[in-house]
């Protein structure tokens, strides 16, 4: 039976929901100390929260991935299963970097189909012996989830392959997306069965489970959760073609830390967040973070490494293995270039063979001497594209060997079978150069393995230590995740066959001393940045990112994949209309300060003229002689004066307070420090220069300020230009009496000493000097400029301008970090609240005599 939470989360317009199968027996929760935890109803609506972390249960991490690090075989008698650790699995290896006393639990699927009658027993055995929790996917979901959405849609797209035709790549199929969501739901159920939400960390791996964070965050708002993507993340132009692009982005942002192998991948992700969700990242003390509804989502950039212990163990076995000596005899007198790749369409095997052919043709000295050994691991998938690549590879091998082959010499040795790590290490040991020309690859650890094998082990009979300088050469594609970390490698564009051929020639022709220097540089990096270093670094960043989880108030809002957690300071709460009305009714001398755009006027409105409702409400508030009401805005005095011309008693502070008027029958006051606007002659030409260079930008000329807008420009370019413009203006205006500030899609130059905070202070002081010190203050705004008003209110209380008994309601619009203590969700709520206050003024008793 499908749970209600599942259908809510999908929030899909149409489509049939897959049947989940019969209800499975729940696994017992795994506890490190004695205790009882009540089972969670799967249809439970409320998130599980806690006011603080447990001080008794030790930290534990739950590693969640598509497949468990377990090898499975059917027993010879066909009764039951035999299980063992898969020591080649990254999930098993990463334990070395976690704290020694940390318990590790795994959640994932098995590589075999386990009959439903055996699933409970298998689950119990894996939990007790391996601390693994298997997720059993029904066949109809598994096929559409893994072979469908993952392999036909996400995998090609993340490797920059668009479905231009029905036969080239997978067209979007909503039923496959529904299966993907359903599979992630099953994984979440297995996690929920064993999790201690206040004490456990959860680390999710790879593109198979990108919406899992939303399922878990929906249930546990304070869960400490990280996600690492092991594939590339494509540029925004590619990613935006995915019909469910925002659903996946928002799901990932429910993690606390999101990891990528390279800055390029992280940059593409951040660009997507900026262009699609309007989120901008900040870098503080070396850490990148995205502010998302009060939570800081960390961005981690760290390429994974190899398991040094495993490689050294393999090398010790290889030292005794006959295979190395046999290979040395087989390729005696030859220079061996080696390629080790999975057989798929993105590895560029055909391209490196063409480069080898070009090298032999351009440099005949290598004919009869250079041998290219290509190990092709069996294909994991299929399809027409892969078949075409395989046919081309076979044709290339035959053509090159027919053209350049001699007696006892074949330039291409193609090994199309599974090769063990031990045998692979033997090939690495005798290879002069490793060539990896993937056209797109998330990471690729082949170059790392090669460098370690060329280093050899101390005392080896055939290590490079006993056979001259330790040296190695790498020719690698610039489109792989490992490329940035191997600065001594020869990086190539694999599509440029001629340039790759020249790189192969240069690599094997290079002097031994140069090869040795490059090898030493690579080995130093690879040996220190291993898989343990990677997992330790990621876990430490996850701890740092989550350290404030139990200090903030958290709750979930939104339906479907629009669900997110809002995390706010404990003292920050929603403004209660009943509470403010009660204080308003009791007070005698009130100060009401209102921002305009984004507060009483929605930012999305094209017509910025205030509605009749807003005019009527403000009129009612102004008619109450106990009120001093001001609109404090960045807009010009002409616009504000015309819009509110009917509000005779309304005070207006225009252009952030440069111009100020106490009522319609009063003159405008100039509140600036001076009237010298010579700086405009300097600033305006600079702004025009950036406007001409930035399509979609514009200049707004105010009486006291110049504002450069870039809201309609390309988000990335506009932001970049704004930073440049800010630096440029600060430089040329350094000796002028102005302030240069950046805001939301703006760069503004205005006179010094002008801010909304100064306006608020002046209003409070004037009221106090007139013997009407405010006993009620309401201040509402929505953006960065309004924070000056919120800040000045606290200072006014401490300085005595406001009484300590004054009822203060500093309120921001929208749930976001602010110096205000209250918030309202949107302009509608602001107007409703002001209307409630106006009604009190309309029916209240006559005011006291002055």
N, C-alpha and C positions, 0 to 999 in steps of 0.2 A: 504494500500500500504506500503510495507517495505521500510524504509528509507535507503539511501546509507550508512549512518554512521553505521547502524545496520549490514549490510553485511560486511563492513570493519572490524567491531569489532569482528564479529564471526571468520573470517579468517579460516574457516573450509575447509578441503580438499574436502569434499563431504557431501551430505545430503540434505534433503528437508527442506526449511525454513518454519516454521508454519505461517499461515495467521493471521495477527494481527486483522482482523476485520475492521469494518467501522471506519472512522476518528471521534474521539470524540470531543465534544465541549471543548475548553480550559477553565480551571478555571481562574478567574481573579487573578492577583498577590495580595497577602495580604501585605499591606504597613502599617507601623506604623505612617508615616507622609504623607502628600499629595505629590504626585509626579506621574510621568508617566514613565513607563518602556516599551520599545517596546517589542513586542512578538518575541521570537526566532524561526526562521525557523528550523524545525526538521532536515533538511538536511544541515544546516549551517556547513561549514567545519572548520571555525576558532573558537578557544576557546575564551570564553568571559573572558577578563582580565581587570584589572584596575591598575592604578599606586598607588593607596592608598585607605585605608578604608574610608567609609563615616563617617563624623563626626556628621551627623544628625540623621540617623536611629539607633534606639537602637538595642542592640544585641537580637537575637532570635535564638532558637534552633529548628531544625526540627528532630523529632524522627522518624526513618524509621524502620519498622519491618514487618514481614509477615502478622500479624494481628493487627488491631487497637484495643485499649483498650475500645471497645464499645460492649455492649450487644444489640442484635437486635431481635425484635419479630414482627411478622406480626400482624397488628391490627385485632381485633375481626371481624370487618366488611369486612376484606380482602382487604381494600382499604388503601394502604400505609403501612408504617413501624413505629414502636415505638423504639426509641433509648435511651440508658442510659449508664452511665459510668460503666465499669467493674472494681470495686475497688479491685478485686483480682489480676488484671494485674500488672505486674512489671512496665510496661511502664507508667501506671497512677501513681504508687507509687513513681517512681524516681523523680517526680517533686519536692518533698519535699527537695531534696538536691541542687536544682538549685537556682540561685539568685532570690530573691523575685520579682524583676522588670523584669525578663526575660520572654518573651512570648514563649510559647511552642506550636508547631504545630506538628501534627501527620500525617504520611503517612503510609498506610498499606491497607490490604484487609479486607473484612468483612467475617463473618462466614457463611453467607447465600448467595444464588444466587439471585442477583437482576436483573430483566428483563431489557434489554437494553433500553426499553422505559421509565424506571424509573430512570436510572442511573444519568442523568443530575440533576434531582430534588433532589435525595438523596445526590449527591455531594454537591449541594448548601446548603442544610439543615445542613449537617454535618460540612461544613466549617464555616457557620455562627454561629451555636449553640455550636459546640464542638471543633472548630479549627482542624478538622480532614479532611484529603484528602483521599478518598478511591481509591484504585487501583483495577479496575475490570478486572479480568483475564478471557479470553475466556475459555470455558469448556475444549476444547481440549488441551489448554496449561496448565490449572490448574491441570488436572489429571496427565499429564506427569511431570510437575514441582514439585508438592508437593508429590503426592503419588508415583511418579516415581523416579526422580533423588534424591529428598531430603530424602525420607523415604526408598527407596530400595537400594540406593547407598551411599549417604553421611552419613546418620544416622548409618547404620551398620558399615561402615568403620571407622568412628570416634569413635565407641565403640569397635574397634578391631575385627570386624567380617569380614572375607574375604570370597568372593564368590568362594569357592573351587569347588562347583558343581552348576549346573543350578538351583537346588532346594534348595540350601543352600546359602542364600544371593542373592543379585541382581547382575548379570553380567552387565558389562558396556554396555550401549545402547546409541549410539550417538544421536539418536532422542530425548532421554530424556535430554541429555546435551543441545541440541539445544533449547528445551522447557525451561530449566532452564535459559539459556541466554535470551531467549525471554521474560520470566517473569520479570527478573531483568531489562530488557529494559523498560518494561511498568512501573515499579516502578520508574525508573529514569525519565521518562516523567512526571509523577505526581509531582516529586520533582521539576523538572525544571520549571513547570508551576507556582510555588508559591515562588520560592527562590529569595532572594536578595543576590547574591553571595559574595558581599564584606562585608556584615554585618552578615550573618547567619552562625551558626554552624550546622553541620549535624552529627547526631549520629545514626549509622546503627547497627542493632542488629541481630546476630545469623547467622547460616550456610545457611539459605534460601537465603541470599542476599550477598554472598561472592564476586560476580563479579560486584555488583552495584558500588563500588568505582571507577572502571575504567570508567564506563559510565559517572559518574559525573565529575571525574577529566578530562576527555577528553573535556568536555564542559567548565569547570571552573578551570583553572590551580591553582588559589590561594584559592580555597574553603577550609575552615577549617572543617576537616572531621575526625571523629573517628569511630571505629568499635569495637564491643565487641562480643566475641564468648562465648555463654552460654553452649556449649557442650564441651566434652573433645577434645583436639587436639592430634591425635595419634602419636606414635613414627615414626621416618622417615622411618623405615623399612615397616611399615604399610601404611603410607601416600603415599609412592613412588609407590605403586601398582596402584594408581589412574591414568588412562590414561591422564587426563587433569590436572595433578598435578601442572605443571608450570603455566598454565593459571590462576589457582585459586590463587597461591602464588603471582604472579605478580599483580593480581587484588587487593588483600589485601594490598599490599605494596603501592598502590595509596592512601591509608588512611594516615593520619598524626599520628594517635595513634591507636594501636591495643591492645585490652584488653583481658586478660585471668583470669580465677578464681584462678589458681595455678601456681607456678613456673614450675612444671612438664609440664603443657600444653605449657607454654611459651618456655621452653627449647626445647621441641619437634619442635615447630614452627621455632625457631632459628636454630636448627639443619638442618631442611629441607631447610631453606634459605642458609645455608652454603654449604650443599652437592649438592644442585641443581642449585643454582644461584651464588655460590662463595662469598656470603656476610657474613661478620664477624660483630658481635655486639660488642659494647663498653659500659662499665658502667662508668658513670661520676656522681660523687656526689649523688649516690644512684639511678640514673635514667638509664635505659637501652635504647640504641638507635641503629638503623641500618642505616648506611650511604648508601643512595640509590640515585645515580645520583645527588649529591649535597643536597638532602633533608635528614633530620634526621627523620626517622620513629620511633616514641616512642613505647616502649613496656610496657604496664601497667599490673601489677599483683595485683589483688584485688578481693577477693571473695564477691559476693553479699550478702546482709543481708535481714532480714525480715522487715516488716513495723511495728514498735513498736506501733504506734498509733492504727492501725487496730487490732493488737493482744490484746491490753489492752481494746479496745472497745468490742471485742468479749468476753473477760473474764468477763467483767461487765454484759454482757447478760447471759453468762453461769452461773454466780453467782445466777441468778434468775430462771434458767432453771431447770425443774424437772429432766432432764436427768442425772445430776451428782448424785443426791440422789438415783435415780433408779439404776444407775450403781454400786453405793456403796452397795446397798442392794443385787444386783445380784451377786457381787463378794465378798461378806462379808466373811472374814476369808481366802481369797485367795490372793496370790501374782500375780499381773497382769504384764505380759510382753506384749508390744504393738509393732505392726508393721503397718506402713501406707505407702503404695506404689501404684504407678500406675501399672496396669497389663501389663507388657511388659517383654520381654525375658532377659533384662539386670538387673532387680531389684533383682534377687536372692531370690525370695520368697520361691521357692522350697528348696533352700539350708538352709534357716533359719528354716524351718519346720523340715528338717532332723536333724539339730543341736538340736532343742527342743526335738525331739524323743531320740536322743543320751543322752541328759542331764537327761531325766526322767529314762533312762535305767541305766546310770552310777551313778546317785544320787537318789535312790528310795525315799529319804525323801521328795522330791518335788512332788511325785505322790499324787494326791488328793489335793495339795496345790497350785501348780503353774499353771497358765492359760495363754495361749498365744492367744491374740486377734490380728487377722490379718485383717486389712481393706484394701481391694483391689479396688482401683478406676477403673472404666470401662476402657477397652483397647481402645486406640486411633487408633490402626491399626489392622491388621489381619495377616493371613498367617499360614503355616504349623508349623513353629517353635513355634509360640505363642500357637497354639492349643495343641501341645505336652506338653508345659510347664503347661498350664491350666489343662490338664488331669493328669499330675504328681502331681500337687498341690491338686486336688480333691482326688486323690488316697492316698496321704500322710495324709491328714486330716482324711479321713475315717479310715485308718490303725491305726493311732495314737490314735484316739478316741476309736476304737474297742479294742485296746490293753491295754490302760491305763485308760479308762473311768470307772467311778463308778456311783453309784446312785447320782443324782444331781451334777454330776461333769463331764465336758468334758474338756480335756486339751487344745483343739484347738477350738477357736471360729472364724470361717471364715465369714467375712462380705463382700459379693460380690455385692455391690450396691453403688451408689453415697452417700457420707457422707458430710454434710455441715461442714463449718469451725467451727460453733458453737458446733456441736455434736462432731467433732474431738477434740476440746478443752476440752470437758468433758472427753473423753477417756484419753487424755494427763494428765488431773488432777489426775485421779485415778491410773495411771500406775506407777509401781515401776521402770520400765526400758523400754526404747525404743530401739528396735533392727532394724538396717538398714544394710542389707548385699548385697547391689547392687554390681554386678560384674564389673560394669563400670557406672559411673554417673558423669555428668558435675559438678553438685553442690549438690543438695538435701538439702532443708531447713527444712525437718521434724525434725531433732535434735534441730534446733534453736527454732522452734515453741514449742517443748516439754519443753525445758529449761524455756522459758518465762511462759508457762502455769503452770509449777511446782512452779515457784516463786509466782504466784497468784497475786491478787490485794489487796491492803491494806484494812483491815476491812472485808474481805470476810468470810462468815460463814464456808466455807470448804477449805479455802486456807491453804497452808502449814504453814502460819504465825501463825494460831490459832491451828494447829494440830501438833506442834512439829517443829523440825528443818526443814528448807527448804532444800530439798535434791532431787537429781535426778541421774540416772545412764544411761549411753549410751554405747551400744555395736554397733560399726559401722565398715563398711568395709574400709579398707585402700585404696580402689580404687575409692573413691568419692572425689569430689572437696572440701567438707566441712571438710574432715578428718584432714588436717594439722592445721586448726584453732581451733580444739577441742582437746587440748592436754591432758585434763583430762579424755577423753573417753577411753574405752577399744577397741583398734583397732584390727581387725581380718582379716585374709585371708578367705573370705567366702567359698572358695573351700576346706578349711581344716575343715571338719565337726567336728572332735574331738576337735580341738582347739577352735572352736566357741562354742561348747557345754560347755567346761570348762569356757569360758568367761561368758556365761550366768549364770552359777552356781556362779561364783565369784562375778558377778555384784549384784545378789540378796542376796548373803550371806554377803556382805561387811558391816562393822560396819557403823552405822548411821553417826558418826563423819566424817569418810572418805567420805561418800556420800555427806555430807554437804560441805566439802572443795572443792570437785570436782564441785559441783553445783555452788558454789559461783564464782569459777574461770570461768566457762562457762557463767554464767549469766552476769558477768562483761563484757566479750567480746561481747556476742550477743547483749546486750542492747546498747552498744556504737558503734558497727560496724553494724548499721542497713542499710536499703536500701538508706536512705538519706545520710549517711556517704559515702557509695559506689559511688553514683551518683555525690556528691560534689567533691570527690577525683578525679574521672575520668574527670569531666569537668575542674577542675583546671589544671590537667595535659594536657588536650587538649589545653587549653589557652596557657600554657607555651610552648608546642611543636609548636604552630602556631604563636608565637609572631613575628617571622622574615619573615612571608609570604610576607609582602608588602615592605620589604627592598630588597629582592632578585629579580633578573630577572628570570622569569619562562617561559618555553615554553614546549609544548608537542612534543614528537618524537615517532616514531614507529607505526606499524600497528597491528590491532587485539589486542590480549591480551599482545602483546609486547609493547603496549603503556605505556609510563611513562613520568613524568614531570621532566625536568632538571631544577634545581634551583641553580643559580650561583650569585656571587657577582656582583653588577651593573657595576663594572669596569672590569669585566672579560668577554672578548668577543672573537669571532672567528677571527683568524688572516686572514686579507685580503691580498691575493696575490698581488693585484694591489697596495695596500698601501705600502707593504714591498718592492716591486720592485721599486716603485718611490723613496723611501728613499735610497735604495741600489744604484740606479743609480746616486744619488747626492753625495754620500759619497766618501771619499778618503782613509780612513784608517779603515778597517773593521775587527772585531773579530767574528769568526763563531765557536761556540762550539756545537758539536753534540754528544748526547748519541748514543749507538749502539743498544742493544737489546730493542725492543719495540718502537724504534724511526725510524731508517732506516731499521731495520730487525724485522719482525713480531714475537711476542712472541710465536706464534703457529708453526712457522717453525721448522722442524726437522733439516734440513741442515742450519746451521748458517753462511755459507760462503756468503759474499756479492755478489749480482748479478752484472753482467756486467754493467747494467744501473747505479747502485749506484757507482761503481768504476769510470765510465765515468763522472758522475756528480761531484763527489768529485775532480777528476782530473782537470776538467774545473775550479772549484772554486779555487783550489790551484794554477793554472797557472796564475791567476790574481794577479799581484804583490801587489795590494792594499789589498789583503785578507790575514789574518792569520787564518788558518783553523785547528781545533783540533777535533779529536775523543776522547771523554772522557768517559771511560767505566770501568766497574768492571772486565772485562775479563783480562786474563793474557797477558803479553807483547809478548809472542811467537806467540799466535794465531793472535792477532791484527797485529803484524809485518808481518806475512806471508800473511794474507788476503789483506793488503794494501801495499804490497811490490812495486807495480807499481806506487803508489802515492808518488813520491819522495819528494814533498814539504809539505806533510801532517804531522802535529804534532799529536802525540799520547800520551795520558795519560792513562796508564794501571793500573789495580787494584785500581781504584778510585783515582789515582794520586800518588801512591807510586813510580811508575816508570814513567818517562816523557822523551819524545824525541821530539825535535823541528822539525826535518826533517829526512829523511832516511839516509842522510850522517852525521848525528850527533850521538853521543853516548847517550845511555840511562842514565838519571840522577836518582839517588836515592834521593827521596824527603822526606823520612821518618826521624824521629828524631834520630833514632839509628839503629844499626844493630844487636842488641841482640835479638835472637829469642828463648831464653831459655824457654819462656812461651809456646812454642809449645809442649814441653815435658809434660806440665801440662794440656793444653787444649785438646790435641788429645786423650788421654785415656778417658777423660770424654765424648767427642763426640762419641767415639767408643762404650762406654757403652750404650748411648742413641740410637745409630744406631742399635745395636744388639737387643734392646728392642722395636724398632719401625719399623715394617715391612714397606718397601717402602721408607725409609729414606736413605741418603747417605752423605758422606763427600767429599767435594772438597778441595784439597790442592793447594793453590796458593803459589807463592814465598814469599808473605808478609802476607798472611792471611789464616785462616781456615774457611770454610763455611759449615754449616750443612743444608742440603736441606730436606724438608719434603713434597714437592708438591705431590708426589705419595703415601703418607701415607694416612690412614683414616683421613678425615678432622678434626673430633673432637679430635681424639687421637693425631694426629700430632700437632695440635694447643696446646693441653694440654702439650705435651712433650716439645714443643718449649719453653713454659713459664717456665717449670721446668728447662730446660737446661740453659736458660738465667740466672735464679737465681743462679743455680749451678756454672756456669762459672764466674759470677760477684763475687761470694764468693771466689772461689779458685784463681782468678786472681786479687784480690783487690789491691795487692801491685806490680803488673806488669804494664809496660808502654804500655798498650793496651786499646782499647775500645771494649766493647761487645755490639752489636746492633742486633735488630731483624728487619726483613724486610718481604717482601712478600714471604712466605713459606721458609724463611731462618733464621738462627742465625749465625752471622758472628763475628769473632774475628780478629781485625786488629790493627796495631800500632796506637798509639795516634797521633793526628795532621794530619791524612790522610783523605781527603774528596774531593769531586768534587768542593766544594766551594773554598778550598785552591788552587786548580788548576786554577780556573777562576781568582782568585785574582792575582796569579802569572803571568798569561798571560797579564792581563790588566796593571800590574805594569811594566812588562818588555817592553811592547809597549810604555808606557809613558816615561820610562827611556831612550828609544832609540829615543825619539823625535817624536814618531808616536802614540800619544794618540788617542785611537779609537774614531771615530765619528759615528760608526755604530756597534751595538752589536746584534748578533742573537744567542740565547742559547735555545736549544731544548732538552727535556728529558721527560721520562714518569713515573718515579717512585720516591720513597721517597728520594733516594740518590741525585737525580737531584734538589730537592728542595733547597739543600745547594748552588747550583749555582745561582738559582733564587734569593735567599736571599742576596748573596754577591754582586749581581749587584746593588741593591739599596744602599748598604753600600759604594760601589765604587764611586757612584755618590756623595753621601754626603761627602766622604773623599777627593774628588777632583781627584781621580785616573781616573775617567771618567768625562767628562764635563757635565754640566747640559743640554747642547744642544745636547748631544749624542742621536742618535735614538736607543732606546733600545727595542728589541723584545724578551722578555722572554716568551717561549711558551711551554706548556705541551701537551702531546699527550693523548687525551681523555677528555671528559667533566666531570671534577671532581674538588673538592676544591683544590686550589693550590696557591702558592705564586707567580706564573707566572700571567701575566695580559692577556695572550692570550692562545688560544688552537687551535689545529687541531684534527680532529676526529680520524685519524688512520695513519699508516705508509704510506699508499698510498698518502694521502694528503701532508704528509711531503715531500715525494719524488717529488711530483708534484711542490711543492713550491720551493724546492731546484733546480729543473730543470729550473724553470722560472728565478731564480737568475743566474744560469750557462749560460743561453742564453744571458742574459744582459752582462755578462763578455766576452762572445765569440764575441759579435758584438760591444762592446763599443770601444771608441777611445783609442789610446795608453795612458798608465798611465803617470802621471806627473813624472819628474825626481826626484830622491831622493835628 
